Amino acid sequence: MGYFISFEGPDGSGKTTIATEVAKILEVKFPNKVVLTREPGGKNNIIAEDIRNILLNHADYKIDKRAEALLFAASRAQHVNDFILPNLKKK
């Protein structure tokens, strides 16, 4: 089974920039073994991406904080099941 690395921080803190750079470095050392993704949403995951669109574009309507937290959890559950775990198992 592969490794899972997560970058955490507030919006605008540079998580995507750092994750992209680390992925490039790891790809040199481990060719064709590095998979980069993001949350909420994720690569090739229609359900998680739809939830991401709701979460990032809800200025047009008011969303309850509990509902928002549950949407984040739902997006993560879908992404873990459909993308992260299968990739970890094959790496």
C-alpha distances in whole Angstrom, upper triangle without the diagonal:
4,7,10,13,16,20,23,26,29,31,32,30,28,25,24,26,24,20,22,23,20,18,21,20,16,17,20,17,14,16,15,11,13,13,16,17,20,21,23,23,20,20,21,22,25,25,24,26,29,28,28,31,33,31,32,36,37,40,42,42,41,38,38,36,34,34,32,30,29,28,26,24,24,23,20,19,20,18,15,15,16,14,11,9,10,9,6,5,7,6
4,7,10,13,17,20,23,27,28,28,27,25,21,21,22,20,17,18,19,16,14,17,17,13,14,16,14,11,14,12,9,9,10,13,15,17,19,21,21,18,18,20,20,24,25,22,24,27,27,26,29,31,29,30,33,35,38,40,40,40,37,37,34,33,33,31,28,28,27,24,23,24,22,19,19,19,17,14,15,16,13,10,9,10,8,5,7,8,5
4,7,10,13,16,20,23,25,25,24,22,18,18,20,17,14,16,17,14,12,16,15,12,13,16,14,12,15,14,10,9,10,12,13,15,17,20,20,17,18,20,21,24,24,22,23,27,26,24,28,30,28,28,32,34,36,39,38,38,35,35,32,31,31,29,26,26,26,23,21,23,21,17,18,19,16,14,16,17,14,10,10,12,10,7,10,11,8
4,7,10,13,17,20,21,22,20,19,15,15,17,15,12,14,16,13,12,15,15,12,14,17,16,14,16,15,12,10,10,10,11,12,14,16,17,15,16,18,18,22,22,19,20,24,22,21,25,26,24,25,28,30,32,35,35,34,31,31,28,28,27,25,23,23,22,19,18,19,18,14,15,16,13,11,14,15,12,8,10,12,10,7,11,13,11
4,7,10,14,17,18,19,17,15,12,13,14,12,9,12,13,10,10,14,13,11,14,17,16,15,17,16,13,11,10,10,10,11,13,15,17,15,16,19,19,23,23,19,21,24,23,21,24,26,23,23,27,29,31,34,34,33,30,30,27,27,27,24,22,23,22,19,18,20,18,15,17,18,15,13,17,17,14,11,13,15,13,11,15,16,14
4,6,10,13,15,16,14,13,9,11,13,11,8,12,13,11,11,15,15,14,16,19,19,18,20,19,16,13,12,10,10,9,10,13,14,13,16,19,19,22,21,18,19,22,20,18,21,23,20,20,24,25,28,31,30,30,27,27,24,24,24,21,19,20,19,16,16,18,16,13,15,17,14,13,16,17,15,12,14,17,15,13,17,19,17
4,7,10,12,13,10,9,6,8,10,8,7,11,12,10,12,15,15,15,17,20,20,19,21,21,18,15,14,11,11,10,10,13,15,15,17,20,20,23,22,19,19,22,20,18,21,22,19,19,23,24,26,29,29,28,26,26,23,24,24,21,19,21,20,16,17,19,17,15,18,19,16,16,19,20,17,15,17,20,18,17,21,22,20
4,7,9,11,9,10,7,10,12,11,10,14,15,14,15,18,19,19,21,23,24,23,25,24,22,19,17,14,13,11,10,12,15,16,18,22,21,23,22,19,19,22,20,17,20,21,18,17,21,22,24,27,27,26,23,23,20,21,22,18,16,19,18,14,16,18,16,14,17,19,17,16,20,21,19,17,19,22,20,20,23,25,23
4,7,8,6,8,7,10,12,11,12,15,16,16,18,20,21,21,23,26,26,26,28,27,25,22,20,17,16,13,12,13,17,18,20,24,23,25,24,20,20,23,20,17,20,21,17,16,20,21,22,26,26,24,22,23,19,21,21,18,17,19,19,15,17,20,18,16,20,22,19,20,23,24,22,20,23,26,24,23,27,28,27
4,6,6,9,8,11,13,13,14,17,18,19,20,23,24,24,26,28,29,29,30,30,28,24,22,19,17,14,13,13,17,18,21,25,24,25,24,20,20,22,19,16,18,19,15,14,17,18,19,22,23,21,20,20,17,19,20,16,16,19,18,15,17,20,18,17,21,22,20,21,25,26,24,22,25,28,26,26,30,31,29
4,6,8,8,10,12,13,14,16,18,19,20,22,24,24,26,28,29,29,30,29,28,24,22,18,16,13,12,12,15,17,20,23,22,23,22,19,18,20,18,14,16,17,13,11,15,16,16,20,21,20,19,20,17,20,20,16,16,19,18,15,18,20,18,17,21,22,20,21,25,25,23,22,26,28,26,26,30,31,30
4,6,8,9,10,12,13,15,16,18,19,21,22,23,25,27,28,29,29,29,28,24,22,18,17,14,14,15,17,18,21,24,24,25,25,21,20,22,20,17,18,19,16,14,16,18,18,22,23,23,22,23,21,23,23,20,20,23,21,18,21,23,21,20,24,25,22,24,27,27,25,24,27,29,27,28,31,32,30
4,6,9,9,9,12,14,14,15,17,19,20,21,23,25,26,27,28,28,26,23,21,18,17,14,15,16,19,19,22,25,25,26,26,23,22,24,22,19,20,22,19,17,20,21,22,25,26,26,24,25,22,25,25,21,21,24,22,19,22,24,22,21,24,25,23,24,27,27,25,23,27,29,27,27,30,31,29
4,6,5,6,8,10,11,12,14,16,17,18,20,22,23,24,25,25,23,20,19,15,15,13,14,16,18,18,20,23,24,25,26,22,21,24,22,19,20,22,20,17,20,23,23,27,28,28,26,27,25,27,27,23,22,25,23,20,22,24,22,20,24,25,22,23,26,26,23,22,25,27,25,25,28,29,27
4,5,5,6,8,10,10,12,14,15,16,18,20,21,21,22,22,21,17,16,12,12,10,11,13,15,15,17,21,21,23,23,19,19,22,20,17,19,21,18,17,20,22,23,27,27,27,25,26,24,25,25,21,20,23,21,17,19,21,19,17,21,21,18,19,23,23,20,18,21,23,21,21,25,25,23
4,6,5,6,9,10,10,12,14,15,16,19,20,20,20,20,19,15,13,10,9,8,10,13,14,13,14,18,19,21,21,18,17,20,19,16,18,20,18,16,19,22,23,26,27,27,26,27,25,26,26,22,21,23,21,18,20,21,18,17,21,21,17,19,22,21,18,17,21,22,20,20,24,24,22
4,6,5,6,9,10,11,13,14,15,17,19,20,20,20,20,16,15,12,12,12,14,16,17,16,17,21,22,24,25,22,20,23,23,19,21,23,21,19,22,25,26,29,30,30,29,30,28,30,29,25,25,27,25,22,24,25,22,21,24,24,21,22,25,24,21,20,24,25,22,22,26,26,23
4,5,5,6,8,10,11,12,14,16,17,18,19,19,18,15,14,11,13,12,15,17,18,17,18,22,23,25,26,23,22,25,24,21,23,25,23,21,24,27,28,31,32,32,30,31,29,30,30,26,25,27,26,22,24,25,22,21,24,24,21,21,25,24,21,19,22,24,21,21,25,25,22
4,5,5,6,9,10,10,12,14,15,16,16,16,15,11,11,8,9,9,12,15,16,14,15,19,20,22,23,20,19,23,22,19,21,24,22,20,24,26,28,31,32,31,29,30,28,29,28,25,24,25,24,20,21,23,20,18,21,21,18,18,21,21,17,16,19,20,17,17,21,21,18
4,6,5,6,9,10,10,13,15,15,15,15,14,11,10,7,9,11,14,16,17,14,14,18,20,22,24,21,19,23,23,20,22,25,23,21,24,27,28,31,32,33,31,32,30,31,30,27,26,28,25,22,24,25,21,20,23,23,19,20,23,22,18,17,20,21,18,18,22,21,19
4,5,5,6,9,10,11,13,14,15,16,15,12,13,11,13,14,17,20,20,18,18,22,23,26,27,24,23,27,27,23,25,28,26,24,27,30,31,34,36,36,34,35,33,34,33,30,29,31,29,25,27,28,25,23,26,26,22,23,26,25,21,20,23,23,20,20,24,23,20
4,5,5,6,8,10,11,12,13,14,13,10,11,10,12,14,17,20,20,18,18,22,23,26,27,24,24,27,27,24,26,29,27,25,29,31,33,36,37,37,35,35,33,33,33,30,28,30,28,25,26,27,24,22,25,25,21,21,24,23,20,18,20,21,18,17,21,20,17
4,5,5,6,9,10,10,10,11,10,7,8,7,10,12,16,19,18,16,15,19,20,24,25,22,22,25,25,23,25,28,26,25,28,31,32,35,36,36,34,35,33,33,33,29,28,29,27,24,25,26,23,21,23,23,19,19,22,21,17,15,18,18,15,15,18,18,15
4,6,5,7,9,10,10,11,11,9,10,10,13,15,19,22,21,18,17,21,23,26,28,25,24,28,28,25,27,30,29,27,30,33,35,37,38,39,37,38,36,37,36,33,32,33,31,27,28,29,26,24,27,26,22,22,25,24,20,19,21,21,18,18,21,20,17
4,5,5,7,9,10,12,12,10,12,12,16,18,21,24,24,21,20,24,26,29,30,27,27,31,31,28,30,33,31,30,33,36,37,40,41,41,39,40,38,38,38,35,33,34,33,29,30,31,28,26,28,28,24,24,27,26,22,20,22,23,19,19,22,20,17
4,5,5,6,8,10,9,7,10,11,14,17,20,23,23,20,19,22,24,27,29,26,26,30,30,27,30,32,31,30,33,36,37,40,41,41,39,40,37,37,37,34,32,33,31,28,28,29,26,24,26,26,22,21,24,23,19,17,19,19,16,15,18,17,13
4,5,5,5,7,7,6,9,10,14,17,21,23,23,19,18,21,23,26,28,26,25,29,29,27,29,32,31,30,33,36,38,40,41,42,39,41,38,38,37,35,33,34,32,29,29,30,27,25,26,26,22,22,24,22,19,17,19,19,15,15,18,16,13
4,6,6,9,10,9,13,14,18,21,24,27,26,23,22,24,27,30,32,29,29,33,33,31,33,36,34,33,36,39,41,43,44,45,43,44,42,42,41,38,37,37,36,32,33,33,30,28,30,30,26,25,28,26,22,21,23,22,19,19,21,19,16
4,6,10,9,10,13,15,19,22,25,28,27,24,23,25,28,31,33,30,30,34,34,32,34,37,35,35,38,40,42,45,46,46,44,45,42,42,41,39,37,38,36,33,33,34,31,28,30,30,26,25,27,26,23,21,22,22,18,17,19,18,14
4,6,6,7,11,13,17,20,23,26,25,22,20,23,25,29,30,28,28,32,32,30,33,35,34,33,36,39,41,44,45,45,42,43,41,40,40,37,35,36,34,31,31,31,29,26,27,27,23,22,24,23,20,18,19,18,15,14,16,14,10
4,5,7,10,13,17,20,24,26,25,21,19,21,24,27,29,27,27,31,32,30,32,35,34,33,36,39,41,43,44,45,42,44,41,41,40,37,36,36,34,32,32,32,29,27,28,27,24,23,24,23,19,18,20,18,15,15,17,14,11
4,6,8,11,15,18,22,24,22,19,16,18,21,24,26,24,24,28,29,27,29,33,32,31,34,37,39,41,42,43,40,41,39,39,38,35,34,34,32,29,29,29,26,24,25,24,21,20,21,20,16,16,17,15,12,13,14,11,9
4,7,10,13,17,20,22,21,18,16,18,20,24,25,23,24,27,28,26,29,31,30,30,33,36,38,40,41,41,39,40,37,37,36,33,32,32,30,27,27,27,24,22,23,22,19,18,19,18,14,13,14,13,9,10,11,9,6
4,7,10,13,17,19,18,15,14,16,18,22,23,21,21,25,25,23,26,29,27,27,30,32,35,37,38,38,36,37,34,34,33,30,29,29,27,24,24,25,22,20,21,20,17,16,18,17,13,12,14,13,9,10,13,11,8
4,7,10,14,16,15,11,10,12,14,18,19,17,17,21,21,20,22,25,24,23,26,29,32,34,34,35,32,33,31,31,30,27,26,26,24,21,21,21,18,16,18,17,13,13,15,14,10,9,12,11,8,9,12,11,9
4,7,11,13,12,9,9,12,14,17,18,15,15,19,19,17,19,22,21,20,23,26,28,31,31,32,29,31,29,29,27,25,24,24,22,19,20,20,17,15,17,16,13,13,16,14,11,10,13,13,10,12,15,15,13
4,7,10,9,6,6,10,11,14,15,12,12,16,15,13,16,19,17,17,20,22,25,27,28,28,26,27,25,25,24,21,20,20,18,15,16,16,13,12,14,13,10,11,14,12,9,9,12,13,11,12,16,16,15
4,6,6,5,8,11,11,13,14,10,10,14,13,10,13,16,14,13,17,19,22,24,24,25,22,24,22,22,21,18,17,18,15,12,14,14,11,10,13,13,9,11,14,13,11,10,14,15,14,15,18,19,18
3,5,6,9,12,11,13,12,8,9,12,10,8,11,13,11,11,15,16,19,22,22,21,19,20,18,18,17,14,13,14,12,9,10,11,8,7,11,11,8,10,13,13,11,11,14,16,16,16,20,21,20
4,7,10,13,11,12,11,7,7,10,8,5,9,10,8,9,12,14,17,19,19,19,16,17,16,16,14,12,11,12,9,6,9,9,6,7,10,10,8,11,14,13,13,13,16,18,17,18,21,23,23
4,7,9,7,8,8,4,4,7,7,5,8,10,10,10,13,15,18,20,20,21,18,20,19,19,16,14,14,14,11,9,11,10,6,7,10,9,7,10,12,11,10,12,15,16,16,18,20,21,21
4,6,6,8,9,6,6,10,10,9,11,14,13,14,16,19,22,23,24,24,22,23,22,22,20,17,17,17,14,12,13,12,9,9,11,9,6,9,11,10,8,9,13,13,13,15,17,18,18
4,6,8,11,9,8,12,13,12,14,17,17,16,19,21,24,26,26,27,25,27,26,26,23,21,21,20,17,16,17,15,12,12,14,11,8,11,12,10,8,10,13,13,12,14,17,16,17
4,6,9,9,8,11,13,13,14,17,18,18,20,22,25,26,27,28,26,28,27,27,24,22,22,21,18,17,18,16,13,14,14,11,9,12,12,9,8,11,14,13,13,16,17,17,18
4,6,6,6,9,10,10,12,14,15,16,18,20,23,24,24,25,23,24,24,23,21,19,19,18,15,14,15,12,9,11,11,8,7,10,10,7,8,11,13,13,13,16,18,18,19
4,6,5,6,9,10,10,12,14,15,16,18,21,22,22,23,21,23,23,23,20,18,19,17,14,15,15,13,10,13,13,10,10,13,13,10,11,14,17,16,17,20,21,22,23
4,5,5,6,9,10,11,12,14,15,17,20,21,20,21,19,20,20,19,16,15,16,14,11,12,12,9,7,10,10,7,8,12,12,10,12,14,16,17,18,20,22,23,24
4,5,5,6,9,10,10,12,14,15,19,20,20,20,18,19,18,18,15,14,14,12,9,9,10,8,5,7,9,6,6,10,11,10,10,12,15,16,16,18,20,21,22
4,5,5,6,9,10,10,12,14,17,18,19,20,18,20,19,19,17,15,16,15,11,11,13,11,8,10,12,10,9,13,14,12,12,14,17,18,18,20,23,23,24
4,5,5,6,9,10,11,12,16,16,16,17,15,18,18,18,15,13,15,14,10,11,13,11,9,12,14,11,12,15,16,14,15,18,20,21,21,24,26,26,27
4,5,5,6,9,10,11,14,15,15,15,13,15,15,15,12,10,11,10,7,8,10,8,6,10,11,10,11,14,15,14,15,17,19,21,21,23,25,26,27
4,5,5,6,8,10,13,15,15,16,14,16,15,16,13,11,12,12,8,8,11,10,7,10,13,12,11,14,16,15,15,16,20,21,21,22,25,26,26
4,5,5,6,8,11,12,13,14,13,16,16,17,14,12,14,14,11,11,14,13,11,14,16,15,14,18,19,18,18,20,23,24,24,26,28,29,29
4,6,5,6,9,10,10,11,10,12,13,14,11,9,12,12,9,10,13,12,11,14,16,15,16,19,20,20,20,21,24,26,26,28,30,31,32
4,6,6,9,11,11,11,9,11,11,12,10,7,10,11,8,8,11,11,10,12,15,15,15,18,20,20,20,20,23,25,25,26,29,30,31
4,6,8,11,12,12,11,14,14,16,14,10,13,14,11,11,14,15,12,15,18,17,17,20,22,21,21,22,25,26,26,27,30,31,31
4,6,7,9,11,11,14,15,17,14,12,15,16,13,13,17,17,15,18,20,20,19,23,24,24,23,25,28,29,29,30,33,34,34
4,5,6,7,7,11,12,14,12,10,13,15,12,13,17,16,15,18,21,20,21,24,25,25,25,26,29,31,31,32,35,36,36
4,5,7,9,12,13,16,15,13,16,18,15,16,20,20,19,22,24,24,24,27,29,28,29,29,32,34,34,35,38,39,39
4,7,10,13,15,18,16,14,18,19,17,18,22,21,20,23,26,25,26,29,30,30,30,31,34,35,36,37,40,41,41
4,6,10,12,15,13,12,16,17,15,17,20,20,19,22,24,24,25,28,29,29,30,31,33,35,36,37,39,41,41
4,7,9,12,10,10,14,15,14,16,19,19,19,22,24,24,25,27,29,29,30,31,33,35,36,37,39,41,41
4,6,8,7,6,10,11,10,12,15,15,16,18,20,21,22,24,26,26,27,28,30,32,33,34,36,38,38
4,5,5,6,9,10,11,13,14,15,16,19,20,21,23,24,26,27,28,28,30,32,33,34,36,38,39
4,5,5,6,9,10,11,12,14,15,17,18,20,21,23,24,26,27,26,28,31,31,32,34,36,37
4,5,5,6,9,10,11,12,14,15,16,18,20,21,22,24,25,25,26,29,30,30,32,35,35
4,5,5,6,9,10,10,12,14,15,16,18,20,21,22,24,24,25,28,29,29,32,34,34
4,5,5,6,9,10,11,13,14,15,17,18,20,21,22,22,24,27,27,28,30,32,33
4,5,5,6,9,10,11,12,14,15,16,18,20,21,20,22,25,26,26,28,30,31
4,5,5,6,9,10,10,12,14,15,16,18,19,19,21,23,24,25,27,29,30
4,5,5,6,9,10,11,12,14,15,16,18,18,20,22,23,24,26,28,29
4,5,5,6,9,10,11,12,14,15,16,16,18,20,21,21,24,26,26
4,5,5,6,9,10,10,12,14,15,15,16,19,20,20,22,24,25
4,5,5,6,9,10,11,12,14,14,15,18,19,20,22,24,25
4,6,5,6,9,10,11,11,12,14,16,17,18,20,22,23
4,5,5,6,8,10,10,10,12,14,15,15,18,20,20
4,6,5,6,9,10,10,11,13,15,15,17,19,20
4,6,5,6,8,9,10,12,14,15,16,18,20
4,5,5,5,6,9,10,11,12,14,16,17
4,6,6,5,6,8,10,10,12,14,15
4,6,7,6,7,10,11,12,14,16
4,7,7,7,9,11,12,13,15
4,6,6,6,9,10,11,12
4,6,5,6,9,10,11
4,5,5,6,9,10
4,6,5,6,9
4,5,5,6
4,6,5
4,6
4
